[in-house]
């Protein structure tokens, strides 16, 4: 009797469909070359070596290529896309804001894994400075800046450039997952109050204050009376003085001429006072005179009388 043990040798498995490797990461400013690569700092994509492209092409990777970056020392992770495969072998270049989120230093090790993310439908951002409110149309600025990003991760602080100034925004929420892809998507964007922003105190429109009439009535006694007609004292020709000195009568608010106030004034109503003289009423005699008058109704006279012979 013969027996065959077919499980003595390990089974041969097909190639794995997952890309996973480690690189030493550096900021884009360390990228050698004559060209300025400041465009990498304005987005959420990294630069990887050519060997990564060779390995990814052999795997059944779904496009667009999205990666998960993990710093195992600090247990921090984020997601990104790839811009080019021109880095030196064993090195990848990251935007500076991405290295700050991962708590990575120059030359630190980062784990790069290929992932599949769901398409974003909603995201909420919180500006890290009240200066972001100075932008006239923040949604349009953010939409233009997100074109350089491939995905978003909840909790990340991304950096966008506008008008030669860097603005940082924290990703507060993303739907339908904590990490989403924003390539060719219809995403609703919302903003939270900026960090350190304080709403201005609102004051009531109408405050109960003492009216002007009440203040004027209280100040009438303290006002300088000025000239008042017939308020002096008289003198006698014989030099004798009167027994009782006349005392001026107290002033009334109507005695002080301060323009022509409208005592019937009401809030929200404008009254136009016209100083027009009333026209005299026409009498019956004037109407009769106008009716009797007929233009060119007189009789002419001639120097030569009719019926007289020369």
C-alpha positions in Angstrom: 0.0 0.0 0.0 1.4 3.3 -1.0 0.4 6.6 0.5 1.2 10.1 -0.9 1.4 13.0 1.3 0.7 15.9 -0.9 0.8 18.5 1.9 4.5 18.0 2.7 5.5 20.9 0.4 4.2 24.5 1.0 1.6 25.7 -1.4 2.7 28.3 -3.9 0.6 31.5 -3.5 0.1 34.2 -6.1 1.6 37.6 -5.7 0.2 39.9 -3.1 -2.0 42.8 -4.3 -0.9 45.1 -1.5 2.1 47.5 -1.7 3.9 47.9 1.7 7.4 49.2 2.3 9.4 51.6 4.4 11.2 54.8 3.2 13.3 57.5 4.8 11.3 60.7 4.4 12.6 64.2 3.7 10.9 67.5 3.1 10.6 68.8 -0.5 13.2 71.4 0.2 15.8 68.6 0.4 14.9 67.4 -3.1 17.9 67.9 -5.4 17.4 69.5 -8.8 17.5 72.8 -10.5 13.7 73.1 -10.7 11.7 74.6 -7.9 9.3 72.0 -6.5 7.2 74.4 -4.3 4.1 72.9 -5.9 4.5 69.8 -3.8 4.2 71.9 -0.6 0.8 73.2 -1.9 -0.9 69.8 -2.0 -1.3 66.4 -0.4 0.9 64.2 -2.7 4.4 62.7 -2.2 7.3 61.9 -4.5 8.4 58.2 -4.5 11.4 56.3 -6.1 11.1 54.6 -9.5 11.3 51.2 -7.9 7.9 51.8 -6.3 6.4 52.4 -9.7 7.9 49.1 -11.0 6.5 47.2 -8.0 3.1 48.8 -8.2 2.7 48.1 -11.9 3.1 44.3 -11.2 0.4 44.4 -8.6 -3.3 44.6 -9.2 -3.5 48.2 -7.8 -6.7 50.2 -8.3 -6.3 53.7 -9.7 -5.9 56.4 -8.6 -3.0 55.3 -6.4 -3.7 56.2 -2.7 -1.3 55.4 0.2 -1.4 55.3 3.9 1.5 56.8 5.7 2.3 55.6 9.2 4.9 56.7 11.8 5.2 53.6 14.0 7.2 55.5 16.6 4.5 58.0 17.3 1.5 55.9 16.1 0.4 58.7 13.8 -1.0 58.1 10.3 -2.4 60.0 7.3 -3.3 59.4 3.7 -1.9 60.8 0.5 -1.5 60.4 -3.3 1.6 60.2 -5.4 2.8 63.0 -7.7 5.9 61.6 -9.3 8.4 58.6 -9.1 11.7 60.6 -9.3 13.1 60.3 -5.8 16.3 58.4 -4.9 16.0 54.8 -4.0 14.9 54.3 -0.4 13.7 57.9 -0.1 10.4 59.7 -0.4 9.7 63.4 -0.2 6.7 64.7 1.8 5.2 68.2 2.2 6.2 69.9 5.3 2.7 70.0 6.8 2.4 66.2 6.3 5.6 65.6 8.2 4.3 67.8 11.1 1.1 65.7 11.3 3.2 62.5 11.4 5.7 64.0 13.9 8.5 63.0 11.6 12.0 64.6 11.4 14.3 64.7 8.4 15.4 61.1 7.6 12.8 59.4 9.7 11.2 56.1 8.7 7.7 56.0 7.4 5.6 53.0 6.4 3.9 53.4 3.0 1.0 51.1 2.2 -1.5 51.1 -0.7 -5.1 51.5 0.2 -8.6 51.9 -1.3 -10.6 54.8 0.0 -14.3 55.7 -0.4 -15.3 58.8 -2.3 -16.0 61.9 -0.1 -19.4 63.4 0.2 -18.9 65.8 3.0 -16.1 67.5 4.9 -15.8 70.1 7.6 -12.8 72.4 8.2 -11.7 74.6 11.1 -9.3 77.5 10.2 -6.5 77.7 12.7 -6.4 81.5 12.6 -9.0 84.2 12.4 -7.1 85.7 9.5 -8.9 83.2 7.3 -12.1 85.3 7.7 -10.4 88.1 5.7 -10.8 86.0 2.5 -13.8 87.2 0.5 -14.9 83.8 -0.8 -13.3 81.0 1.3 -15.1 78.2 -0.3 -13.9 79.0 -3.7 -10.3 79.4 -2.4 -10.5 76.0 -0.6 -12.0 74.3 -3.7 -9.2 75.6 -5.9 -6.6 74.5 -3.3 -8.0 71.0 -2.9 -7.3 70.2 -6.5 -3.8 69.5 -5.5 -5.0 66.9 -2.9 -5.9 63.3 -3.5 -7.5 62.4 -0.1 -8.4 63.8 3.3 -8.0 62.3 6.8 -10.0 63.4 9.9 -7.7 65.1 12.4 -5.1 66.3 9.9 -4.0 69.9 9.6 -3.6 70.8 6.0 -1.9 73.9 4.6 -3.2 75.9 1.6 -1.5 78.9 0.0 -3.5 82.0 -1.0 -2.3 85.5 -1.9 1.3 84.7 -0.8 0.1 83.6 2.6 -0.2 80.1 4.2 -3.5 79.2 5.9 -3.8 76.1 8.0 -7.1 74.2 8.4 -7.9 71.2 10.5 -10.1 68.5 9.0 -12.8 68.1 11.6 -15.1 65.6 9.9 -15.3 63.6 6.7 -18.0 61.4 5.3 -18.6 58.6 4.7 -15.4 57.5 6.4 -12.6 59.0 8.4 -10.3 58.9 5.4 -11.8 59.7 2.0 -10.8 60.3 -1.6 -11.6 63.7 -3.1 -10.6 62.9 -6.7 -13.5 63.6 -9.1 -16.1 63.9 -6.3 -19.1 66.1 -5.4 -18.3 67.1 -1.9 -20.2 69.5 0.4 -17.8 71.7 2.4 -18.6 73.4 5.7 -16.5 75.6 8.0 -16.3 75.7 11.8 -15.5 78.8 13.8 -11.8 79.7 13.5 -9.5 78.8 16.4 -9.4 81.8 18.8 -12.3 83.6 17.2 -14.6 85.6 19.5 -17.9 86.8 18.3 -18.5 90.6 18.7 -20.8 91.6 21.5 -24.2 92.6 20.2 -25.7 95.7 21.6 -29.5 96.4 21.6 -30.5 98.8 18.9 -32.7 100.9 21.2 -31.3 101.7 24.7 -33.5 103.3 27.3 -31.8 106.7 27.8 -33.2 109.9 29.2 -34.9 111.9 26.5 -33.6 115.3 25.3 -36.8 117.0 26.5 -36.3 115.8 30.1 -32.6 116.9 30.0 -33.5 120.3 28.6 -36.2 120.9 31.2 -33.7 120.1 34.0 -31.2 122.5 32.5 -33.5 125.4 32.0 -32.8 126.7 35.5 -29.0 126.5 34.9 -29.0 128.2 31.5 -28.0 131.8 31.1 -31.2 133.8 30.7 -29.5 136.5 28.5 -31.6 139.5 27.4 -35.1 139.7 28.6 -37.3 142.6 27.7 -38.8 144.8 30.5 -36.9 142.9 33.1 -34.9 145.9 34.5 -35.8 148.2 37.4 -37.0 151.8 37.1 -35.6 155.0 38.5 -37.5 158.1 39.8 -36.7 161.7 39.0 -36.8 162.6 42.7 -34.1 160.0 43.4 -36.4 157.9 45.6 -36.2 154.1 45.1 -39.1 151.7 45.0 -39.8 149.6 48.0 -40.0 146.3 46.1 -37.5 145.4 43.5 -39.1 143.6 40.6 -38.1 140.0 40.2 -38.0 138.5 36.7 -40.7 135.9 36.1 -39.4 132.3 35.7 -38.6 131.2 32.2 -40.8 128.7 30.4 -39.5 126.2 27.8 -41.5 128.1 25.2 -39.9 131.4 26.0 -36.4 130.3 24.9 -36.1 130.6 21.1 -34.1 127.6 19.9 -35.5 127.3 16.4 -38.9 126.0 15.7 -39.2 122.5 17.2 -41.9 120.2 16.2 -43.6 119.1 19.4 -45.7 116.6 17.5 -42.6 114.6 16.3 -43.0 110.9 16.2 -40.2 108.3 15.6 -40.1 107.1 12.1 -42.1 110.0 10.7 -40.6 112.9 8.7 -42.5 116.2 8.5 -41.6 119.0 6.1 -42.6 122.4 7.5 -43.0 125.0 4.7 -43.0 128.7 5.6 -45.5 129.7 2.9 -47.7 132.8 3.2 -51.4 132.1 2.8 -52.9 133.6 -0.3 -55.8 136.1 0.2 -59.2 134.8 -0.5 -61.0 136.1 -3.6 -64.1 138.1 -2.9 -67.3 138.3 -5.0 -66.4 141.8 -6.2 -63.1 140.6 -7.7 -64.9 137.9 -9.5 -67.4 140.4 -11.0 -64.6 142.7 -12.1 -62.9 139.8 -13.8 -66.1 138.8 -15.6 -66.9 142.4 -16.7 -63.5 142.9 -18.3 -63.4 142.3 -22.0 -60.2 142.7 -23.9 -60.2 145.1 -26.9 -63.7 146.1 -26.2 -63.1 149.9 -26.3 -64.1 152.4 -29.0 -61.6 154.3 -31.1 -61.7 158.0 -32.1 -60.9 159.7 -35.3 -59.5 163.2 -35.9 -61.7 163.7 -38.9 -65.3 163.8 -38.0 -67.8 162.2 -40.3 -70.3 164.4 -42.1 -68.0 167.5 -42.2 -67.0 168.9 -45.5 -63.6 170.4 -45.9 
